[in-house]
Amino acid sequence: MSSAMAGLVGEPANEAPAPIRRFPATRFISKLHALMSALEIIGLTLAAAAAGVINAVAGGGTLITFPVLLFYGTPPVIANATSTLALVLGTAGSIFGFRGQIAAVRPWLARFVPVSLLGGLLGSVLLTHTSNATFAQLVPFLILFATVLFFAQGAFRRLALVEAGGAAREGRHIAIAIAFQFAVSIYGGYFGAGIGILMLASLGFIGLTDIHEINALKNVLSFVINVVAATWFVASGLVAWPKAAVMTAGAIAGYFLGAHFSQRIPREWVRSVITGIGLAISIYTFWKQFA
Protein backbone atom coordinates (compact mmCIF):
# COMPACT_ATOMS: atom_id res chain seq x y z
CA MET A 1 0.00 0.00 0.00
CA SER A 2 1.38 3.40 -0.93
CA SER A 3 1.76 6.15 1.61
CA ALA A 4 -0.93 8.18 -0.18
CA MET A 5 -3.49 5.33 0.02
CA ALA A 6 -2.52 4.72 3.65
CA GLY A 7 -3.47 8.29 4.39
CA LEU A 8 -6.86 7.79 2.68
CA VAL A 9 -7.86 4.69 4.65
CA GLY A 10 -6.56 6.09 7.94
CA GLU A 11 -3.51 3.84 8.24
CA PRO A 12 -0.19 5.41 9.24
CA ALA A 13 2.31 5.95 6.51
CA ASN A 14 5.69 4.17 6.69
CA GLU A 15 7.71 7.20 7.67
CA ALA A 16 11.33 7.15 8.82
CA PRO A 17 11.62 7.09 12.62
CA ALA A 18 12.46 10.41 14.20
CA PRO A 19 16.10 10.66 15.25
CA ILE A 20 16.77 10.04 18.92
CA ARG A 21 17.44 13.32 20.66
CA ARG A 22 20.55 13.28 22.80
CA PHE A 23 21.52 15.75 25.45
CA PRO A 24 24.96 17.42 25.22
CA ALA A 25 26.34 15.32 28.08
CA THR A 26 25.16 12.13 26.38
CA ARG A 27 26.77 13.16 23.08
CA PHE A 28 30.01 13.94 24.90
CA ILE A 29 30.04 10.54 26.61
CA SER A 30 29.34 8.83 23.28
CA LYS A 31 32.29 10.63 21.69
CA LEU A 32 34.54 9.67 24.58
CA HIS A 33 33.46 6.05 24.28
CA ALA A 34 34.26 6.12 20.57
CA LEU A 35 37.78 7.35 21.34
CA MET A 36 38.49 5.30 24.47
CA SER A 37 37.28 2.00 25.84
CA ALA A 38 35.09 1.95 28.93
CA LEU A 39 37.95 0.33 30.85
CA GLU A 40 40.31 3.16 29.91
CA ILE A 41 37.78 5.83 30.90
CA ILE A 42 37.27 4.18 34.30
CA GLY A 43 41.00 3.66 34.80
CA LEU A 44 41.94 7.26 34.00
CA THR A 45 39.10 8.65 36.11
CA LEU A 46 40.07 6.56 39.12
CA ALA A 47 43.76 7.40 38.71
CA ALA A 48 43.03 11.13 38.57
CA ALA A 49 40.68 10.89 41.54
CA ALA A 50 43.37 9.06 43.52
CA ALA A 51 45.90 11.71 42.50
CA GLY A 52 43.51 14.44 43.64
CA VAL A 53 43.14 12.81 47.06
CA ILE A 54 46.91 12.31 47.32
CA ASN A 55 47.67 15.92 46.38
CA ALA A 56 45.14 17.21 48.88
CA VAL A 57 46.59 15.04 51.65
CA ALA A 58 50.32 14.89 50.98
CA GLY A 59 51.26 15.78 47.38
CA GLY A 60 52.73 13.49 44.73
CA GLY A 61 49.68 12.76 42.58
CA THR A 62 51.69 12.89 39.34
CA LEU A 63 53.30 9.62 40.39
CA ILE A 64 49.86 8.05 39.81
CA THR A 65 48.48 9.84 36.75
CA PHE A 66 51.60 9.83 34.57
CA PRO A 67 52.28 6.06 34.73
CA VAL A 68 48.59 5.25 34.18
CA LEU A 69 48.59 7.38 31.03
CA LEU A 70 51.68 5.48 29.85
CA PHE A 71 49.91 2.19 30.63
CA TYR A 72 47.07 3.13 28.28
CA GLY A 73 49.48 3.78 25.44
CA THR A 74 49.89 7.54 25.68
CA PRO A 75 53.29 8.71 24.35
CA PRO A 76 55.49 9.94 27.23
CA VAL A 77 55.58 13.62 26.25
CA ILE A 78 51.81 13.68 25.64
CA ALA A 79 51.23 11.84 28.93
CA ASN A 80 53.26 14.42 30.86
CA ALA A 81 51.44 17.36 29.27
CA THR A 82 48.01 15.77 29.76
CA SER A 83 48.72 14.94 33.40
CA THR A 84 49.88 18.49 34.08
CA LEU A 85 46.73 20.01 32.61
CA ALA A 86 44.40 17.56 34.36
CA LEU A 87 45.86 18.27 37.81
CA VAL A 88 46.41 22.02 37.50
CA LEU A 89 42.99 22.85 38.94
CA GLY A 90 43.96 21.16 42.17
CA THR A 91 46.79 23.61 42.68
CA ALA A 92 44.28 26.45 42.53
CA GLY A 93 42.23 24.65 45.16
CA SER A 94 45.26 24.36 47.42
CA ILE A 95 45.81 28.14 47.15
CA PHE A 96 42.22 28.69 48.23
CA GLY A 97 42.85 26.48 51.24
CA PHE A 98 45.76 28.70 52.32
CA ARG A 99 44.13 32.01 51.35
CA GLY A 100 44.42 33.27 54.92
CA GLN A 101 48.23 33.11 54.71
CA ILE A 102 48.65 34.87 51.36
CA ALA A 103 48.85 38.37 52.87
CA ALA A 104 51.83 37.36 55.01
CA VAL A 105 53.86 36.09 52.03
CA ARG A 106 52.81 38.76 49.52
CA PRO A 107 56.13 40.67 49.80
CA TRP A 108 57.97 37.56 48.61
CA LEU A 109 55.76 36.99 45.58
CA ALA A 110 57.35 39.87 43.66
CA ARG A 111 60.71 38.11 43.98
CA PHE A 112 59.71 34.53 43.33
CA VAL A 113 56.84 34.74 40.83
CA PRO A 114 58.96 36.17 37.93
CA VAL A 115 61.60 33.43 38.14
CA SER A 116 58.84 30.82 38.50
CA LEU A 117 57.15 32.11 35.34
CA LEU A 118 60.40 32.14 33.39
CA GLY A 119 61.61 28.77 34.69
CA GLY A 120 58.26 27.09 34.11
CA LEU A 121 58.17 28.41 30.56
CA LEU A 122 61.73 27.27 29.84
CA GLY A 123 61.03 23.81 31.21
CA SER A 124 57.85 23.36 29.18
CA VAL A 125 59.55 24.63 26.01
CA LEU A 126 62.37 22.16 26.66
CA LEU A 127 59.83 19.34 26.88
CA THR A 128 58.28 20.27 23.53
CA HIS A 129 61.75 19.96 21.96
CA THR A 130 62.36 16.55 23.52
CA SER A 131 61.44 13.51 21.45
CA ASN A 132 59.27 10.78 22.94
CA ALA A 133 62.20 8.37 22.66
CA THR A 134 64.52 10.65 24.61
CA PHE A 135 61.90 11.47 27.22
CA ALA A 136 61.08 7.78 27.60
CA GLN A 137 64.71 7.15 28.54
CA LEU A 138 64.54 9.91 31.15
CA VAL A 139 61.24 8.74 32.65
CA PRO A 140 62.67 6.04 34.99
CA PHE A 141 65.15 8.54 36.46
CA LEU A 142 62.51 11.27 36.80
CA ILE A 143 60.07 8.94 38.57
CA LEU A 144 62.77 7.62 40.90
CA PHE A 145 63.90 11.18 41.68
CA ALA A 146 60.32 12.27 42.43
CA THR A 147 59.75 9.17 44.57
CA VAL A 148 62.85 9.81 46.67
CA LEU A 149 61.77 13.42 47.10
CA PHE A 150 58.32 12.32 48.20
CA PHE A 151 59.75 9.79 50.65
CA ALA A 152 61.93 12.52 52.17
CA GLN A 153 59.08 15.03 52.37
CA GLY A 154 59.01 15.04 56.16
CA ALA A 155 62.74 15.72 56.33
CA PHE A 156 62.37 18.63 53.89
CA ARG A 157 59.59 20.11 56.02
CA ARG A 158 61.73 19.87 59.14
CA LEU A 159 64.68 21.36 57.26
CA ALA A 160 62.52 24.26 56.11
CA LEU A 161 61.48 25.00 59.68
CA VAL A 162 65.04 24.72 61.03
CA GLU A 163 66.38 27.00 58.32
CA ALA A 164 63.52 29.43 58.87
CA GLY A 165 64.23 29.58 62.58
CA GLY A 166 67.90 30.39 62.10
CA ALA A 167 67.97 32.30 58.84
CA ALA A 168 68.50 36.01 58.78
CA ARG A 169 66.86 37.72 55.86
CA GLU A 170 70.16 38.50 54.22
CA GLY A 171 70.63 39.21 50.55
CA ARG A 172 72.81 36.11 50.15
CA HIS A 173 70.12 33.77 51.45
CA ILE A 174 67.48 35.39 49.28
CA ALA A 175 69.69 35.19 46.19
CA ILE A 176 70.33 31.49 46.82
CA ALA A 177 66.61 30.82 47.31
CA ILE A 178 65.71 32.69 44.11
CA ALA A 179 68.35 30.83 42.08
CA PHE A 180 67.16 27.51 43.48
CA GLN A 181 63.55 28.43 42.73
CA PHE A 182 64.51 29.13 39.11
CA ALA A 183 66.05 25.65 38.80
CA VAL A 184 63.01 24.06 40.46
CA SER A 185 60.73 25.92 38.05
CA ILE A 186 62.59 24.58 35.03
CA TYR A 187 62.24 21.05 36.39
CA GLY A 188 58.60 21.75 37.19
CA GLY A 189 57.83 22.89 33.66
CA TYR A 190 59.62 19.85 32.25
CA PHE A 191 58.20 17.11 34.50
CA GLY A 192 56.76 18.57 37.68
CA ALA A 193 56.53 15.72 40.16
CA GLY A 194 57.97 16.78 43.50
CA ILE A 195 58.39 20.51 42.91
CA GLY A 196 56.50 21.41 46.07
CA ILE A 197 58.82 19.23 48.13
CA LEU A 198 61.88 20.83 46.53
CA MET A 199 60.56 24.28 47.36
CA LEU A 200 60.12 23.35 51.02
CA ALA A 201 63.87 22.80 51.15
CA SER A 202 64.65 26.33 49.98
CA LEU A 203 61.94 28.66 51.23
CA GLY A 204 63.20 28.49 54.80
CA PHE A 205 66.23 30.47 53.69
CA ILE A 206 64.15 33.63 53.26
CA GLY A 207 63.26 33.76 56.94
CA LEU A 208 59.69 32.45 57.07
CA THR A 209 59.03 30.84 60.44
CA ASP A 210 55.47 29.56 59.97
CA ILE A 211 55.05 26.28 58.07
CA HIS A 212 51.60 27.41 56.92
CA GLU A 213 53.09 30.54 55.37
CA ILE A 214 55.77 28.41 53.72
CA ASN A 215 53.07 26.11 52.31
CA ALA A 216 51.03 29.08 51.10
CA LEU A 217 54.01 30.53 49.19
CA LYS A 218 54.92 27.11 47.86
CA ASN A 219 51.36 26.55 46.57
CA VAL A 220 51.22 29.91 44.81
CA LEU A 221 54.55 29.27 43.09
CA SER A 222 53.51 25.72 42.14
CA PHE A 223 50.33 27.12 40.60
CA VAL A 224 52.32 29.64 38.56
CA ILE A 225 54.67 26.95 37.24
CA ASN A 226 51.87 24.50 36.41
CA VAL A 227 49.67 27.11 34.71
CA VAL A 228 52.53 28.33 32.53
CA ALA A 229 53.46 24.76 31.61
CA ALA A 230 49.86 23.73 30.93
CA THR A 231 49.27 26.82 28.77
CA TRP A 232 52.36 26.08 26.71
CA PHE A 233 51.40 22.42 26.32
CA VAL A 234 47.92 23.40 25.11
CA ALA A 235 49.34 25.93 22.64
CA SER A 236 51.82 23.32 21.39
CA GLY A 237 49.10 20.73 20.78
CA LEU A 238 50.57 18.22 23.25
CA VAL A 239 47.39 17.54 25.24
CA ALA A 240 45.24 14.43 24.65
CA TRP A 241 41.96 16.24 25.19
CA PRO A 242 39.55 13.30 25.72
CA LYS A 243 41.87 11.85 28.36
CA ALA A 244 42.43 15.28 29.93
CA ALA A 245 38.67 15.82 30.19
CA VAL A 246 38.10 12.48 31.90
CA MET A 247 41.01 12.99 34.28
CA THR A 248 40.06 16.56 35.15
CA ALA A 249 36.63 15.36 36.30
CA GLY A 250 38.24 12.63 38.38
CA ALA A 251 40.82 15.01 39.83
CA ILE A 252 38.18 17.54 40.92
CA ALA A 253 36.27 14.79 42.72
CA GLY A 254 39.51 13.55 44.29
CA TYR A 255 40.54 16.99 45.51
CA PHE A 256 37.12 17.46 47.07
CA LEU A 257 37.25 14.10 48.83
CA GLY A 258 40.84 14.65 49.90
CA ALA A 259 40.11 18.06 51.34
CA HIS A 260 37.07 16.67 53.17
CA PHE A 261 38.66 13.52 54.58
CA SER A 262 42.31 14.61 54.83
CA GLN A 263 42.13 14.83 58.61
CA ARG A 264 40.94 11.22 58.83
CA ILE A 265 43.66 9.67 56.64
CA PRO A 266 46.99 9.05 58.40
CA ARG A 267 49.62 10.85 56.34
CA GLU A 268 52.17 8.13 57.01
CA TRP A 269 49.89 5.54 55.39
CA VAL A 270 49.50 7.72 52.31
CA ARG A 271 53.25 8.37 52.14
CA SER A 272 54.08 4.67 52.44
CA VAL A 273 51.62 3.66 49.72
CA ILE A 274 52.81 6.34 47.29
CA THR A 275 56.47 5.57 47.96
CA GLY A 276 55.84 1.89 47.31
CA ILE A 277 53.99 2.64 44.09
CA GLY A 278 56.69 5.05 42.94
CA LEU A 279 59.49 2.55 43.58
CA ALA A 280 57.58 -0.23 41.81
CA ILE A 281 56.97 2.01 38.80
CA SER A 282 60.62 3.08 38.78
CA ILE A 283 61.80 -0.54 38.77
CA TYR A 284 59.34 -1.45 36.02
CA THR A 285 60.24 1.51 33.81
CA PHE A 286 63.98 0.87 34.26
CA TRP A 287 63.44 -2.78 33.29
CA LYS A 288 61.23 -1.92 30.32
CA GLN A 289 63.52 0.81 29.03
CA PHE A 290 66.95 -0.72 29.55
CA ALA A 291 66.53 -4.50 29.91
Buried (B, 14 or more C-beta within 10 A) or exposed (E): EEEEEBEEEEEEEEEEEEEEEEEEEEEEEEEBEEBBEEEBBEBBBBBBBBBBBBBBBBBBBBBBBBBBBBBBEBBBBBBBBBBBBBBBBBBBBBBEBBEEBBEBBEEBBEBBBBBBBBBBBBBBBEBBEBEEEEBBBBBBBBBBBBBBBBBBBBEBBEBBBEBBEEBEEEEEBBEBBBEBBBBBBBBBBBBBBBBBBBBBBBBBBBBBEEBEBBBBBBBBBBBBBBBBBBBBBBEBEBBBEBBBBBBBBBBBBBBBBBBEEBEEBEEEEBBEEBBEBBBEBBEEBBEEEEE
